[in-house]
Amino acid sequence: MAYLILKNLHLTTIAITLTLFVLRGIWMMAGSPLLQARWVRIVPHVNDSLLLASGIGLAVLIRQYPLTHGWLTAKFFALIAYIVLGTIALKRGRTRGQRISAWFAALLVFGYMAAVARAHDPFPFIG
């Protein structure tokens, strides 16, 4: 029961994270002032905290851990790449071109993380 609750929370927060990241990227490309709205600076961080907590909870429940199991190690390092790219895309990119490139790269990394999670394999596109 706890597993299903955590898994559903994790999947829901993943969907919210992706939706908000895509929306913020569109706003960034359009130069929209909505990107500076107070809720836009708060809600993604709250959601991402729930996402991380549910992911850690799932790892504990299934007894598979980063740096021990290959697929979770791959997700862990991909998560770090996604965070760095997302920060460049939405805050730290010096030019619009850098921000857009980082945004697209972050989406690719997000897709990789989803594929790894589904396959439980660090090389989900091979074989």
C-alpha positions as CSV (number, residue, x, y, z in Angstrom):
1,M,0.0,0.0,0.0
2,A,2.8,2.5,0.9
3,Y,4.5,1.6,-2.3
4,L,1.5,2.4,-4.4
5,I,0.9,5.7,-2.6
6,L,4.6,6.7,-3.0
7,K,4.7,5.6,-6.7
8,N,1.5,7.6,-7.5
9,L,2.9,10.6,-5.7
10,H,6.2,10.2,-7.6
11,L,4.4,9.9,-11.0
12,T,2.1,12.8,-10.3
13,T,5.0,15.1,-9.2
14,I,7.0,14.0,-12.3
15,A,4.0,15.1,-14.5
16,I,3.8,18.5,-12.6
17,T,7.6,19.0,-12.9
18,L,7.6,18.4,-16.6
19,T,4.5,20.6,-17.2
20,L,6.0,23.5,-15.2
21,F,9.4,23.2,-16.8
22,V,7.9,23.2,-20.3
23,L,5.7,26.2,-19.4
24,R,8.5,28.1,-17.8
25,G,10.7,27.4,-20.9
26,I,8.0,28.7,-23.2
27,W,7.7,31.9,-21.0
28,M,11.5,32.2,-21.0
29,M,11.6,32.1,-24.8
30,A,8.7,34.5,-25.1
31,G,10.3,36.9,-22.6
32,S,7.1,36.8,-20.5
33,P,6.9,38.6,-17.2
34,L,4.9,35.5,-15.9
35,L,8.3,33.8,-15.3
36,Q,8.9,36.3,-12.5
37,A,5.5,35.6,-10.8
38,R,5.8,34.7,-7.1
39,W,4.0,31.4,-7.4
40,V,6.4,30.4,-10.3
41,R,9.4,30.9,-8.0
42,I,7.8,28.8,-5.2
43,V,5.5,26.0,-6.6
44,P,8.2,24.2,-8.7
45,H,10.5,24.0,-5.7
46,V,7.8,22.6,-3.4
47,N,6.8,20.1,-6.1
48,D,10.4,19.1,-6.8
49,S,11.0,18.6,-3.1
50,L,8.0,16.2,-3.0
51,L,9.3,14.5,-6.1
52,L,12.8,13.9,-4.5
53,A,11.3,12.8,-1.2
54,S,9.0,10.3,-2.9
55,G,11.9,9.0,-5.1
56,I,14.0,8.5,-2.0
57,G,11.1,6.7,-0.3
58,L,10.6,4.4,-3.3
59,A,14.3,3.6,-3.4
60,V,14.2,2.6,0.3
61,L,11.1,0.6,-0.1
62,I,12.4,-1.4,-3.1
63,R,15.9,-1.6,-1.5
64,Q,17.7,-0.3,-4.6
65,Y,20.1,2.6,-4.2
66,P,22.2,5.0,-6.3
67,L,25.8,4.0,-6.5
68,T,24.8,0.4,-5.8
69,H,22.3,-0.3,-8.6
70,G,23.2,0.9,-12.1
71,W,19.9,2.2,-13.2
72,L,19.5,4.4,-10.1
73,T,23.0,5.6,-10.4
74,A,22.2,6.6,-14.0
75,K,19.1,8.4,-12.8
76,F,21.0,10.1,-10.0
77,F,23.7,11.6,-12.3
78,A,21.1,12.4,-15.0
79,L,19.1,14.3,-12.3
80,I,22.2,16.4,-11.5
81,A,22.6,17.2,-15.2
82,Y,18.9,18.1,-15.4
83,I,19.2,20.4,-12.5
84,V,22.3,22.1,-13.9
85,L,20.8,22.5,-17.4
86,G,17.5,23.7,-15.9
87,T,19.3,26.3,-13.9
88,I,21.1,27.5,-17.0
89,A,17.9,27.5,-19.0
90,L,15.8,29.5,-16.6
91,K,18.2,31.6,-14.6
92,R,21.9,31.5,-15.4
93,G,22.2,31.4,-19.2
94,R,24.0,34.5,-20.4
95,T,22.2,34.6,-23.7
96,R,18.8,33.6,-25.0
97,G,20.5,31.1,-27.2
98,Q,22.3,29.5,-24.3
99,R,19.1,29.3,-22.3
100,I,17.1,27.8,-25.1
101,S,19.8,25.2,-25.8
102,A,20.0,24.3,-22.1
103,W,16.2,24.0,-22.0
104,F,16.1,21.5,-24.9
105,A,19.1,19.6,-23.4
106,A,17.3,19.4,-20.1
107,L,14.2,18.0,-21.8
108,L,16.3,15.3,-23.4
109,V,17.9,14.4,-20.1
110,F,14.4,14.3,-18.5
111,G,13.3,11.9,-21.3
112,Y,16.4,9.7,-20.6
113,M,15.6,9.6,-16.9
114,A,12.0,8.5,-17.7
115,A,13.3,5.8,-20.0
116,V,15.8,4.6,-17.4
117,A,13.1,4.5,-14.7
118,R,10.7,2.5,-17.0
119,A,13.3,0.0,-18.1
120,H,15.3,-0.2,-14.8
121,D,18.3,-0.1,-17.1
122,P,21.0,2.6,-17.5
123,F,21.0,1.9,-21.2
124,P,17.3,1.9,-22.0
125,F,17.7,2.5,-25.8
126,I,20.0,-0.4,-26.4
127,G,18.6,-3.9,-27.0
